[in-house]
Amino acid sequence: MRILRILAAPLCGIAFLFTFGAAQAACPPSAIASLEKPGVAMRNGVDRGVLWRIERDGRTSWLYGTIHIGRGDWVRPGPTIQKALTQSDTVALELDMRDEATARAMARPADPELLARMLSGERARRLERQNSEACVPPGSLSKLQPILQVTALAGLVGRADGLYPEFGVDETLAVAARNGNKPIVALENAQDQLKVLTGNSEAEEAEQVDAALDELESGKLRGQIKELADVWARSDAARLARYSEWCDCLNTPAEQRLLKRLLDDRNPNLADGIERLHASGKGVFAAVGALHMIGPQGLPTLMAARGFTVTPVLTNAQEQTAQPMPALAAPSPSPAPRAARGGKAVKGQRAKAAPAAAARGGKSAKAAPAAPRGGARAPAKAAGKAAPSKAPAPAAKGKVRR
């Protein structure tokens, strides 16, 4: 169940609003300290994740499926993602975790009476043990809504494998947008996401807290998160679309209800927000959890049904090998051209009106691709190109680029 939240909702990133020092030698290093480990380098950018180009009314926008945790060497976007960002006027996220109002809402203390009812007895002892194992100082999370406490703990499980909420892809994109002076728009708000997570009753929230504690205690969540991160990093949309076969996260009615609330119930509103921004004359780089991109209710399918031409750009499984980023261009004596559709140039880099496709060779589709079963891998292309999409897409309404 926790793996659904890490893919579909950025609230696991609440952990980075707090500082957890490595109080013991057995504790994982902090996110910043992890950057000093051998082999971690941020000088190269490698294309990761799943990306679609969407076009309508002569304008181009983008759909990027993210993961809400990440590694230190994922901080710099790859060349294809960087091009798409440069072409865009606005970055649209589920939540802007650095927004002050969002941060306040996330950290707002829960009702003390609710905490006393829900976190008592054996459940409280189990939660205390998990905080200790995660090296979270006593009391750091104890005033938060119960579901947020266990969700934050779930976001910390991957630290042993170098995966941190602080390096979540949404977070690093927000930093890149601010550095490039691009506006950031939140497609949702923290209160709505919290309502999705808590369910319709206190009893349902308690059930989810217990399920989360089961997963944390069993240790299986760590393996799930690592596999999820590997699938995302390979741009393996086909395996991502089959997540129900390997996530072990849809076994109960409660888990199935959670999935519906996290994805199917939210996707139309996310699509509405992206469509409004695009219709206002902006090129939008919409970055939301990767599970929002797959299936008949995924955003590529929904946008195709609204008349967008949807083209896969990064969707085929590929071996990700670090390739040097192109050197930043020297300042030009004449003013650098602005990115297409009025977007601002990325700070420190000359912006060019990029071609309509961020990566050549991507086949057109109406919606999310269905790559060959098993997601055959192919060597990554040189920087600035993406592996061509070989898979047909499921039928959807809307324009298709042939």
GUPA-501225 format. One line per 8 residues: number of its first residue (from 0); their letters; for each residue z, x, y of N, C-alpha, C. Coordinates in pm, whole numbers, plus 50000, padded with zeros to 5 digits. Last residue first. Example, Ala and Ser with C-alpha at 12.3 -4.5 7.8 and 13.67 -1.06 7.14 Angstrom:
2
1	SA	50708 51285 49775 50714 51367 49894 50787 51290 50003 ~ 50780 51319 49431 50780 51230 49550 50780 51320 49670 .
//
This chain:
402
401	RRVKGKAA	46294 50092 51085 46223 50131 50961 46187 50279 50964 ~ 46581 49954 51193 46484 50057 51225 46421 50107 51097 ~ 46639 49617 51221 46647 49734 51134 46540 49832 51178 ~ 46841 49363 51367 46724 49450 51368 46748 49570 51277 ~ 46996 49101 51173 46985 49191 51287 46863 49280 51270 ~ 47200 49055 50880 47111 49008 50985 47103 49111 51094 ~ 47183 49252 50585 47259 49194 50695 47159 49147 50798 ~ 47211 49393 50260 47139 49308 50354 47232 49257 50461 .
393	PAPAKSPA	47321 49733 50226 47327 49590 50192 47262 49506 50300 ~ 47086 50007 50221 47202 49939 50279 47203 49794 50232 ~ 47008 50273 49993 46976 50148 50064 47100 50083 50117 ~ 47056 50622 50053 47094 50498 49986 47048 50377 50064 ~ 47029 50861 50169 46933 50829 50066 46954 50689 50011 ~ 47051 51020 50479 47100 50908 50399 46993 50870 50299 ~ 47066 51374 50511 46995 51246 50523 47055 51142 50433 ~ 47335 51540 50670 47264 51516 50546 47195 51381 50554 .
385	AKGAAKAP	47270 51625 51015 47352 51564 50912 47269 51544 50787 ~ 47285 51890 51255 47212 51799 51169 47305 51742 51066 ~ 47455 52055 51392 47372 51968 51473 47287 51873 51392 ~ 47439 52329 51174 47510 52260 51282 47413 52180 51364 ~ 47256 52253 50874 47299 52342 50981 47361 52262 51091 ~ 47402 52034 50621 47294 52089 50704 47349 52183 50808 ~ 47578 52093 50321 47575 52046 50459 47459 52108 50531 ~ 47443 52024 50000 47494 52119 50099 47480 52063 50238 .
377	ARAGGRPA	47551 51718 49851 47443 51807 49891 47496 51902 49993 ~ 47668 51511 49586 47690 51600 49699 47567 51684 49726 ~ 47649 51170 49512 47604 51306 49485 47619 51391 49607 ~ 47833 50926 49455 47819 51004 49578 47776 51146 49553 ~ 47887 50743 49266 47938 50878 49242 47920 50968 49359 ~ 47591 50568 49308 47727 50568 49253 47770 50709 49222 ~ 47422 50627 49611 47422 50625 49466 47563 50639 49413 ~ 47555 50426 49889 47500 50549 49834 47501 50541 49683 .
369	APAAKASK	47501 50188 50078 47558 50193 49943 47494 50311 49874 ~ 47594 50179 50425 47508 50216 50314 47579 50205 50182 ~ 47657 49902 50641 47711 50017 50570 47624 50049 50450 ~ 47349 49775 50781 47493 49776 50765 47532 49899 50688 ~ 47086 49809 50806 47145 49699 50879 47295 49705 50876 ~ 46948 50135 50865 47010 50035 50780 47063 49925 50866 ~ 46740 50426 50847 46793 50309 50914 46854 50214 50815 ~ 46836 50757 50754 46757 50636 50738 46822 50519 50807 .
361	GGRAAAAP	46840 51063 50922 46921 50948 50879 46833 50825 50869 ~ 46679 51261 51029 46666 51234 50888 46748 51117 50841 ~ 46902 51415 51263 46770 51376 51216 46772 51345 51068 ~ 47161 51282 51448 47126 51371 51339 46993 51324 51284 ~ 47157 51112 51657 47243 51229 51668 47213 51326 51558 ~ 46870 50968 51786 46948 50996 51665 47030 51120 51687 ~ 46763 50979 52042 46831 50857 51998 46913 50880 51874 ~ 46851 51300 52182 46759 51203 52125 46834 51084 52071 .
353	AAKARQGK	47053 51346 52479 47026 51368 52338 46925 51266 52288 ~ 47042 51490 52764 47010 51356 52714 46965 51373 52571 ~ 47311 51717 52769 47169 51691 52761 47149 51548 52718 ~ 47556 51897 52953 47517 51776 52880 47366 51763 52882 ~ 47713 52199 52901 47605 52129 52968 47567 52009 52886 ~ 48065 52222 52897 47941 52225 52822 47835 52147 52897 ~ 48302 52185 53028 48270 52320 52985 48139 52329 52910 ~ 48349 51856 52927 48399 51965 53009 48361 52100 52949 .
345	VAKGGRAA	48057 51670 52876 48182 51721 52821 48222 51846 52896 ~ 47929 51464 53137 47917 51579 53050 48053 51622 52999 ~ 47946 51109 53119 47980 51234 53184 47968 51349 53086 ~ 47675 50872 53095 47797 50933 53044 47822 51065 53113 ~ 47445 50736 53166 47546 50757 53268 47673 50820 53219 ~ 47269 50724 52954 47341 50602 52993 47457 50631 53088 ~ 47298 51064 52851 47227 50937 52852 47320 50822 52886 ~ 47471 51291 53075 47437 51238 52944 47368 51104 52958 .
337	RPAPSPSP	47318 51459 53354 47423 51376 53294 47375 51323 53160 ~ 47222 51802 53399 47191 51659 53385 47305 51585 53319 ~ 47384 52020 53629 47354 51985 53489 47322 51837 53480 ~ 47238 52146 53926 47332 52052 53862 47288 52018 53720 ~ 47144 52493 53896 47116 52356 53939 47213 52263 53868 ~ 47249 52717 53776 47246 52712 53922 47217 52573 53975 ~ 47474 52646 53506 47338 52647 53560 47341 52646 53711 ~ 47700 52831 53309 47676 52740 53421 47536 52756 53476 .
329	AALAPMPQ	47600 52869 52963 47647 52926 53090 47619 52828 53202 ~ 47703 52665 52691 47600 52709 52784 47663 52766 52910 ~ 47886 52781 52414 47880 52695 52531 47781 52752 52631 ~ 47722 52840 52107 47793 52892 52222 47780 52795 52338 ~ 47764 52611 51836 47678 52678 51933 47761 52726 52052 ~ 48008 52691 51586 47963 52602 51692 47867 52677 51782 ~ 47940 52805 51259 47976 52834 51398 47925 52727 51493 ~ 48062 52608 50995 47947 52670 51058 47981 52692 51204 .
321	ATQEQANT	48228 52554 50692 48241 52584 50834 48117 52656 50885 ~ 48109 52299 50486 48133 52442 50503 48134 52472 50652 ~ 48136 52036 50282 48163 52075 50420 48196 52224 50424 ~ 47899 51877 50094 47994 51987 50093 48012 52031 50238 ~ 47879 51521 50119 47824 51654 50143 47934 51758 50134 ~ 47781 51186 50087 47873 51292 50046 47806 51427 50064 ~ 47653 51024 50377 47632 51076 50243 47731 51185 50212 ~ 47690 50956 50641 47742 50864 50540 47730 50918 50399 .
313	LVPTVTFG	47609 50986 50953 47689 51064 50859 47750 50966 50759 ~ 47422 50775 51016 47404 50913 51063 47480 51009 50972 ~ 47257 50464 50978 47354 50562 50928 47321 50702 50978 ~ 47198 50233 51232 47140 50345 51161 47249 50438 51110 ~ 47127 49915 51340 47234 49999 51287 47173 50108 51199 ~ 47057 49721 51610 46993 49806 51511 47096 49910 51467 ~ 47229 49413 51666 47219 49558 51686 47134 49620 51575 ~ 47274 49143 51621 47147 49185 51680 47135 49332 51709 .
305	RAAMLTPL	47496 49079 51484 47496 49044 51627 47371 49099 51697 ~ 47463 49186 51237 47452 49041 51248 47448 48995 51393 ~ 47523 49451 51300 47385 49415 51267 47363 49266 51279 ~ 47799 49426 51331 47718 49457 51449 47571 49428 51423 ~ 47877 49369 51068 47903 49271 51174 47817 49299 51297 ~ 47801 49606 50936 47741 49478 50898 47758 49375 51009 ~ 47966 49796 51069 47820 49809 51073 47749 49678 51037 ~ 48231 49684 51011 48174 49680 51146 48023 49704 51149 .
297	GQPGIMHL	48253 49479 50711 48265 49604 50786 48192 49598 50919 ~ 48228 49272 50542 48297 49243 50667 48316 49369 50750 ~ 48106 49387 50321 48034 49281 50394 48100 49240 50523 ~ 48185 49747 50341 48186 49613 50285 48116 49510 50372 ~ 48339 49952 50599 48275 49930 50470 48279 49783 50430 ~ 48480 50016 50829 48335 50036 50830 48266 49990 50702 ~ 48748 50009 50814 48687 49903 50895 48534 49910 50889 ~ 48818 50239 50685 48803 50120 50603 48744 50003 50681 .
289	AGVAAFVG	48848 50426 50896 48725 50425 50818 48708 50301 50731 ~ 48969 50313 51216 48993 50354 51078 48873 50331 50989 ~ 48742 50388 51490 48848 50310 51427 48860 50354 51282 ~ 48575 50444 51773 48636 50519 51665 48756 50441 51611 ~ 48288 50411 51951 48398 50332 51894 48450 50402 51770 ~ 48150 50495 52227 48184 50568 52105 48308 50500 52050 ~ 47906 50320 52408 48042 50320 52356 48050 50408 52232 ~ 47751 50298 52710 47734 50354 52577 47873 50380 52521 .
281	KGSAHLRE	47755 49999 52905 47814 50127 52866 47767 50168 52727 ~ 47692 49745 52985 47606 49854 53029 47656 49991 52990 ~ 47827 49542 52876 47857 49570 53016 47775 49687 53070 ~ 47763 49546 52610 47691 49451 52695 47715 49476 52843 ~ 47953 49732 52519 47810 49767 52517 47732 49677 52611 ~ 48188 49582 52553 48171 49708 52624 48024 49747 52630 ~ 48134 49366 52379 48155 49343 52524 48134 49472 52603 ~ 48116 49496 52130 47999 49428 52184 48015 49404 52335 .
273	IGDALNPN	48379 49585 52099 48270 49683 52107 48146 49620 52170 ~ 48514 49338 52088 48545 49435 52193 48434 49537 52210 ~ 48400 49221 51857 48389 49155 51988 48410 49256 52101 ~ 48485 49402 51660 48341 49390 51690 48320 49323 51826 ~ 48758 49344 51665 48712 49479 51700 48564 49475 51737 ~ 48746 49078 51578 48795 49108 51713 48755 49248 51758 ~ 48645 49114 51313 48569 49039 51414 48615 49065 51557 ~ 48858 49278 51193 48724 49331 51222 48644 49248 51321 .
265	RDDLLRKL	49095 49146 51129 49087 49221 51254 48945 49259 51292 ~ 49070 49026 50882 49117 48944 50994 49101 49015 51129 ~ 48983 49238 50718 48896 49122 50741 48939 49040 50862 ~ 49218 49436 50760 49075 49457 50776 49000 49329 50814 ~ 49486 49355 50749 49452 49483 50811 49304 49496 50843 ~ 49480 49112 50611 49530 49116 50749 49484 49243 50820 ~ 49376 49199 50363 49304 49099 50442 49349 49102 50588 ~ 49579 49377 50285 49444 49426 50309 49365 49327 50395 .
257	LRQEAPTN	49794 49198 50253 49799 49302 50355 49660 49353 50388 ~ 49707 49051 50034 49724 48983 50164 49727 49084 50277 ~ 49715 49255 49844 49587 49193 49877 49594 49116 50009 ~ 49987 49306 49835 49896 49411 49878 49761 49353 49917 ~ 50079 49060 49739 50123 49107 49870 50030 49216 49923 ~ 49962 49044 49483 49919 48951 49589 49961 48998 49728 ~ 49893 49382 49370 49978 49265 49382 49923 49171 49489 ~ 49722 49600 49378 49767 49551 49248 49845 49421 49254 .
249	LCDCWESY	49591 49778 49544 49561 49636 49553 49603 49564 49425 ~ 49613 50049 49514 49683 49988 49627 49656 49840 49643 ~ 49477 50256 49388 49595 50198 49324 49680 50126 49429 ~ 49242 50377 49468 49358 50386 49559 49487 50336 49495 ~ 49022 50343 49305 49101 50465 49290 49227 50470 49376 ~ 48895 50105 49348 48894 50157 49212 48988 50276 49195 ~ 48902 50058 49616 48987 49972 49533 48994 50022 49389 ~ 48707 50225 49722 48847 50269 49728 48937 50186 49638 .
241	RALRAADS	48435 50223 49741 48494 50190 49610 48643 50225 49607 ~ 48376 50316 49988 48352 50174 49964 48410 50129 49831 ~ 48425 50586 49946 48515 50510 50033 48500 50360 50008 ~ 48202 50652 49801 48333 50651 49734 48435 50575 49817 ~ 48011 50615 50008 47998 50544 49882 48132 50538 49809 ~ 48080 50789 50214 48093 50645 50236 48086 50566 50107 ~ 48191 51072 50257 48152 51006 50133 48173 50855 50145 ~ 48241 51286 50426 48155 51177 50474 48105 51093 50356 .
233	RAWVDALE	48431 51461 50345 48298 51478 50287 48198 51376 50341 ~ 48659 51363 50465 48603 51487 50518 48463 51513 50463 ~ 48715 51136 50306 48675 51120 50446 48604 51246 50497 ~ 48785 51262 50067 48673 51168 50070 48622 51152 50213 ~ 49011 51408 50154 48893 51479 50102 48770 51390 50105 ~ 49186 51203 50227 49141 51298 50329 49016 51373 50283 ~ 49221 51081 49975 49163 51007 50087 49108 51101 50193 ~ 49352 51285 49841 49219 51243 49797 49148 51166 49908 .
225	KIQGRLKG	49589 51295 49993 49504 51413 49984 49363 51374 49941 ~ 49691 51040 49950 49655 51081 50086 49561 51201 50082 ~ 49741 51046 49676 49647 50949 49731 49598 50992 49869 ~ 49937 51245 49656 49806 51265 49594 49702 51171 49649 ~ 50145 51116 49800 50092 51245 49846 49954 51270 49787 ~ 50206 50891 49651 50140 50874 49779 50078 51005 49828 ~ 50351 50954 49430 50207 50937 49412 50134 50926 49545 ~ 50625 50976 49448 50546 51095 49481 50396 51074 49472 .
217	SELEDLAA	50810 50777 49416 50731 50817 49299 50652 50945 49323 ~ 50912 50738 49674 50999 50795 49570 50919 50845 49450 ~ 50695 50622 49808 50750 50749 49855 50833 50816 49746 ~ 50664 50387 49659 50556 50486 49663 50607 50622 49709 ~ 50909 50258 49709 50866 50288 49572 50762 50398 49571 ~ 50893 50228 49986 50995 50316 49929 50961 50353 49785 ~ 50686 50037 49995 50668 50169 50055 50768 50269 49999 ~ 50809 49820 49873 50691 49880 49810 50665 50020 49864 .
209	DVQEAEEA	51012 49770 50063 51047 49810 49926 50930 49876 49855 ~ 50851 49693 50280 50939 49809 50292 50977 49860 50153 ~ 50734 49462 50178 50650 49578 50206 50734 49704 50222 ~ 50957 49296 50158 50880 49328 50037 50794 49452 50058 ~ 51027 49276 50426 51119 49342 50334 51048 49382 50205 ~ 50807 49128 50519 50828 49264 50568 50920 49340 50473 ~ 50855 48890 50383 50733 48967 50352 50746 49110 50403 ~ 51095 48809 50499 51092 48836 50356 50969 48919 50318 .
201	ESNGTLVK	51019 48759 50757 51110 48870 50732 51108 48908 50585 ~ 50669 48676 50778 50809 48644 50759 50890 48771 50738 ~ 50406 48751 50792 50442 48622 50850 50590 48589 50838 ~ 50371 49101 50875 50343 48981 50799 50396 48857 50868 ~ 50394 49350 50987 50517 49284 50945 50490 49160 50863 ~ 50131 49424 51055 50205 49499 50955 50325 49423 50901 ~ 50057 49243 51254 49977 49252 51133 50057 49319 51021 ~ 50246 49305 51447 50249 49173 51385 50169 49172 51256 .
193	LQDQANEL	50159 49558 51519 50290 49544 51455 50301 49409 51385 ~ 49919 49493 51641 49918 49570 51517 50051 49558 51444 ~ 50014 49351 51863 49930 49283 51765 49927 49360 51633 ~ 50159 49553 51996 50227 49432 51950 50146 49360 51843 ~ 49963 49741 52066 50065 49776 51967 50134 49652 51911 ~ 49628 49606 52080 49752 49651 52141 49858 49668 52033 ~ 49278 49705 52072 49390 49622 52032 49513 49665 52111 ~ 49103 49878 52185 49047 49752 52137 49156 49655 52094 .
185	AVIPKNGN	49140 50071 52471 49205 50027 52348 49150 49891 52309 ~ 48931 50311 52610 48961 50169 52604 49027 50140 52469 ~ 48907 50580 52825 48946 50537 52691 48985 50391 52699 ~ 48657 50756 53016 48759 50650 53003 48782 50616 52857 ~ 48628 51107 53027 48571 50980 52982 48683 50877 52973 ~ 48681 51374 53090 48692 51271 53194 48622 51141 53156 ~ 48695 51549 52883 48562 51522 52936 48560 51416 53043 ~ 48964 51535 52824 48911 51662 52873 48772 51645 52934 .
177	RAAVALTE	48967 51273 52724 49037 51304 52850 48986 51436 52908 ~ 48819 51311 52489 48771 51219 52593 48837 51250 52727 ~ 48981 51488 52346 48847 51530 52387 48793 51442 52498 ~ 49203 51321 52308 49218 51444 52386 49082 51491 52435 ~ 49086 51126 52146 49142 51088 52276 49160 51210 52365 ~ 49025 51281 51924 48915 51225 52003 48964 51183 52141 ~ 49280 51334 51830 49201 51447 51880 49081 51397 51961 ~ 49359 51071 51759 49434 51147 51860 49350 51260 51917 .
169	DVGFEPYL	49179 51007 51558 49182 50927 51680 49250 51003 51793 ~ 49251 51198 51364 49120 51206 51429 49116 51125 51557 ~ 49565 51364 51378 49486 51247 51343 49358 51243 51425 ~ 49737 51565 51421 49596 51602 51417 49509 51485 51371 ~ 49981 51439 51403 49945 51498 51533 49798 51537 51539 ~ 50004 51377 51132 49968 51271 51228 49923 51326 51363 ~ 49858 51624 50915 49959 51587 51012 49912 51469 51098 ~ 49825 51816 50629 49775 51694 50696 49885 51637 50785 .
161	GDARGVLG	49902 52023 50459 49839 52056 50587 49784 51939 50663 ~ 50041 51936 50245 49901 51974 50221 49827 52001 50351 ~ 50280 51864 50351 50282 51969 50250 50141 52018 50217 ~ 50208 51645 50510 50232 51774 50574 50233 51889 50474 ~ 50177 51393 50398 50070 51490 50381 50095 51626 50441 ~ 50399 51241 50478 50391 51290 50340 50288 51400 50325 ~ 50405 51125 50725 50455 51263 50715 50436 51324 50577 ~ 50328 50864 50702 50241 50954 50777 50282 51100 50770 .
153	ALATVQLI	50549 50758 50574 50425 50773 50499 50330 50869 50569 ~ 50725 50749 50791 50753 50841 50680 50627 50864 50596 ~ 50601 50545 50939 50612 50680 50994 50638 50783 50884 ~ 50644 50335 50761 50507 50375 50792 50505 50515 50852 ~ 50920 50309 50766 50858 50357 50643 50713 50399 50665 ~ 50948 50231 51039 51021 50345 50984 50954 50398 50858 ~ 50794 50002 51064 50751 50123 51132 50823 50245 51079 ~ 50944 49820 50919 50812 49855 50868 50759 49980 50936 .
145	PQLKSLSG	51180 49804 51085 51182 49862 50950 51046 49904 50898 ~ 51153 49915 51421 51127 49807 51326 51121 49867 51185 ~ 51392 50179 51497 51260 50118 51496 51255 49999 51401 ~ 51626 50311 51477 51626 50194 51564 51492 50122 51565 ~ 51587 50537 51314 51670 50428 51265 51670 50303 51352 ~ 51460 50773 51348 51375 50654 51336 51455 50526 51317 ~ 51677 50951 51383 51557 50964 51466 51471 50839 51465 ~ 51899 50942 51214 51896 50855 51331 51768 50858 51412 .
137	PPVCAESN	51879 51275 51104 51944 51144 51093 51936 51067 51225 ~ 51551 51423 51116 51694 51425 51153 51755 51286 51147 ~ 51348 51453 50842 51365 51376 50965 51513 51374 50999 ~ 51268 51568 50604 51324 51655 50709 51329 51585 50844 ~ 51202 51409 50397 51095 51435 50494 51142 51523 50610 ~ 51445 51384 50273 51341 51460 50205 51226 51494 50298 ~ 51575 51221 50465 51624 51355 50437 51516 51441 50371 ~ 51425 50986 50444 51432 51057 50572 51475 51201 50550 .
129	QRELRRAR	51485 50922 50179 51348 50957 50215 51341 51027 50351 ~ 51760 50862 50200 51716 50973 50114 51574 51017 50151 ~ 51748 50638 50367 51816 50759 50413 51772 50881 50330 ~ 51622 50455 50199 51555 50498 50321 51617 50627 50374 ~ 51822 50422 50006 51690 50475 49968 51616 50529 50090 ~ 52022 50309 50161 52044 50440 50098 51912 50504 50057 ~ 51902 50066 50233 51939 50162 50337 51959 50301 50278 ~ 51882 49948 49979 51761 49976 50056 51790 50078 50165 .
121	EGSLMRAL	52152 49916 49906 52070 50014 49835 51941 50046 49911 ~ 52282 49820 50224 52300 49839 50081 52208 49944 50024 ~ 52025 49746 50467 52164 49756 50425 52167 49783 50274 ~ 51810 49645 50649 51837 49782 50607 51986 49799 50579 ~ 51813 49371 50711 51708 49425 50625 51742 49563 50569 ~ 52037 49315 50872 52005 49232 50755 51914 49304 50657 ~ 52029 49515 51066 52149 49502 50982 52120 49420 50857 ~ 51779 49464 51181 51804 49592 51114 51923 49582 51020 .
113	LEPDAPRA	51831 49213 51293 51728 49227 51190 51751 49356 51110 ~ 52024 49285 51479 52061 49194 51371 51960 49199 51257 ~ 51879 49451 51656 51987 49507 51574 52029 49416 51458 ~ 51536 49446 51679 51652 49359 51690 51764 49415 51600 ~ 51418 49782 51752 51410 49651 51687 51538 49573 51712 ~ 51323 49964 52045 51419 49935 51938 51400 49794 51882 ~ 50999 50095 52095 51097 49994 52136 51192 49963 52021 ~ 50795 50263 52039 50929 50317 52025 51038 50218 52062 .
105	MARATAED	50569 50110 52091 50589 50165 51957 50733 50207 51935 ~ 50595 50056 52362 50598 49946 52267 50625 49995 52126 ~ 50569 50315 52467 50694 50241 52486 50706 50127 52384 ~ 50306 50374 52393 50415 50456 52341 50549 50384 52355 ~ 50169 50181 52544 50163 50178 52398 50279 50256 52337 ~ 50228 50266 52802 50270 50133 52760 50269 50122 52608 ~ 50108 50524 52802 50253 50508 52819 50301 50372 52771 ~ 49882 50643 52562 49904 50551 52672 50053 50520 52682 .
97	RMDLELAV	49851 50781 52334 49905 50855 52448 49924 50768 52571 ~ 49727 50612 52158 49867 50644 52132 49932 50721 52246 ~ 49535 50357 52200 49548 50488 52265 49695 50528 52256 ~ 49399 50191 51918 49509 50209 52012 49495 50346 52076 ~ 49127 50194 51839 49216 50082 51806 49331 50079 51906 ~ 48910 50304 52109 48998 50329 51995 49073 50201 51962 ~ 48621 50407 52267 48700 50289 52231 48778 50319 52103 ~ 48506 50590 52534 48560 50603 52399 48650 50483 52373 .
89	TDSQTLAK	48208 50572 52726 48344 50526 52701 48382 50551 52556 ~ 47954 50679 52733 48026 50664 52858 48174 50640 52837 ~ 47796 50923 52517 47868 50798 52540 47939 50798 52675 ~ 47688 51170 52469 47597 51063 52511 47671 50938 52557 ~ 47911 51309 52381 47849 51348 52507 47758 51238 52560 ~ 47956 51190 52132 48055 51177 52239 47993 51207 52374 ~ 47728 51278 52000 47748 51135 52021 47850 51110 52131 ~ 47776 51554 51999 47658 51499 52067 47677 51351 52098 .
81	QITPGPRV	48007 51566 51840 48012 51609 51980 47893 51555 52059 ~ 47908 51482 51596 48007 51399 51664 48013 51436 51812 ~ 47742 51702 51547 47685 51568 51555 47779 51474 51628 ~ 47924 51925 51548 47816 51914 51647 47755 51775 51658 ~ 48273 51816 51510 48150 51882 51468 48037 51855 51565 ~ 48563 51853 51722 48459 51771 51657 48340 51857 51617 ~ 48855 52029 51649 48731 52033 51726 48625 51950 51655 ~ 49042 51971 51446 49067 51930 51584 48939 51930 51667 .
73	WDGRGIHI	49044 52051 51191 48960 51936 51221 48966 51898 51368 ~ 49227 52249 51150 49088 52292 51173 48991 52175 51184 ~ 49461 52101 51106 49445 52176 51230 49301 52216 51257 ~ 49387 51775 50968 49422 51917 50956 49397 51988 51089 ~ 49526 51439 50999 49422 51540 50998 49478 51680 50982 ~ 49535 51077 51011 49602 51206 50994 49492 51311 50992 ~ 49376 50857 51023 49481 50870 51124 49576 50987 51098 ~ 49026 50879 51025 49147 50880 50945 49260 50918 51039 .
65	TGYLWSTR	48739 50677 51120 48834 50787 51132 48940 50780 51024 ~ 48405 50607 51174 48521 50578 51090 48613 50698 51083 ~ 48233 50513 51455 48284 50630 51384 48409 50591 51306 ~ 47951 50393 51598 48065 50351 51518 48110 50471 51435 ~ 47801 50395 51925 47832 50461 51799 47952 50396 51732 ~ 47510 50299 52123 47654 50317 52102 47675 50371 51961 ~ 47245 50286 52351 47296 50339 52224 47448 50346 52228 ~ 47019 50041 52487 47134 50132 52497 47183 50170 52358 .
57	GDREIRWL	46829 49842 52474 46789 49973 52526 46901 50073 52540 ~ 46952 49630 52348 46924 49620 52492 46892 49757 52553 ~ 47108 49834 52105 47068 49701 52150 47046 49706 52300 ~ 47222 50024 51830 47137 50014 51950 47104 49867 51978 ~ 47438 50256 51674 47400 50115 51694 47327 50103 51827 ~ 47491 50493 51422 47438 50470 51556 47401 50322 51564 ~ 47781 50582 51237 47660 50501 51250 47620 50496 51397 ~ 47969 50799 51030 47918 50769 51164 47790 50687 51153 .
49	VGRDVGNR	48259 50929 50883 48140 50845 50867 48099 50791 51004 ~ 48376 51274 50844 48390 51132 50868 48259 51058 50852 ~ 48254 51571 51009 48331 51503 50906 48340 51355 50942 ~ 48103 51867 51100 48091 51723 51099 48165 51664 50980 ~ 48297 52123 51239 48223 52077 51123 48220 51925 51126 ~ 48331 52392 51457 48334 52248 51443 48246 52206 51328 ~ 48537 52679 51490 48419 52615 51437 48437 52464 51434 ~ 48782 52752 51583 48666 52795 51660 48537 52729 51613 .
41	MAVGPKEL	49017 52709 51462 48962 52596 51535 48839 52636 51616 ~ 49156 52790 51147 49080 52833 51264 49019 52712 51331 ~ 49361 52903 50904 49342 52790 50994 49273 52841 51121 ~ 49404 53136 50764 49295 53049 50722 49271 52929 50811 ~ 49758 53155 50792 49629 53219 50765 49526 53118 50719 ~ 49919 52951 51042 49904 52991 50902 49768 53057 50882 ~ 49937 52849 51291 49951 52994 51279 49935 53044 51137 ~ 49934 52580 51269 49812 52643 51321 49817 52794 51309 .
33	SAIASPPC	50188 52507 51199 50088 52515 51093 49959 52583 51138 ~ 50323 52487 51439 50346 52606 51357 50240 52620 51248 ~ 50232 52233 51515 50194 52351 51593 50211 52477 51512 ~ 50350 52073 51314 50205 52074 51333 50160 52199 51409 ~ 50606 52261 51138 50560 52163 51235 50409 52173 51251 ~ 50616 52319 50783 50611 52365 50922 50569 52251 51012 ~ 50836 52134 50563 50702 52177 50605 50706 52229 50748 ~ 51148 52272 50446 51075 52172 50525 50935 52222 50559 .
25	AAQAAGFT	51285 52477 50331 51202 52394 50243 51120 52291 50319 ~ 51439 52581 50531 51324 52661 50487 51230 52577 50402 ~ 51516 52321 50767 51543 52398 50647 51418 52475 50609 ~ 51419 52206 50997 51560 52244 50993 51594 52329 50873 ~ 51167 52197 51178 51185 52241 51041 51326 52296 51027 ~ 51194 51904 51390 51192 52048 51367 51211 52081 51220 ~ 51026 51653 51509 51100 51683 51388 51090 51833 51361 ~ 51004 51440 51773 50999 51581 51738 51087 51605 51617 .
17	FLFAIGCL	50788 51154 51806 50919 51214 51790 50903 51360 51749 ~ 50535 51072 51802 50608 51043 51925 50748 51103 51922 ~ 50437 51117 51553 50422 51227 51649 50482 51194 51785 ~ 50488 50880 51416 50571 50998 51386 50556 51105 51493 ~ 50295 50700 51474 50419 50690 51549 50507 50812 51528 ~ 50078 50711 51306 50089 50814 51408 50212 50803 51494 ~ 50079 50484 51166 50146 50597 51101 50162 50712 51200 ~ 49924 50320 51324 50067 50321 51351 50142 50426 51271 .
9	PAALIRLI	49649 50288 51298 49698 50416 51346 49848 50423 51364 ~ 49516 50148 51001 49596 50126 51122 49658 50256 51168 ~ 49363 50221 50777 49321 50107 50858 49398 50087 50986 ~ 49461 50445 50640 49319 50433 50666 49287 50331 50774 ~ 49732 50395 50638 49687 50524 50691 49538 50522 50719 ~ 49744 50144 50518 49783 50158 50658 49731 50288 50717 ~ 49660 50208 50259 49583 50113 50340 49617 50129 50487 ~ 49863 50370 50168 49733 50432 50193 49644 50339 50275 .
1	RM	50075 50195 50123 50079 50281 50241 49943 50340 50273 ~ 50000 50083 49880 50000 50000 50000 50000 50087 50126 .
//
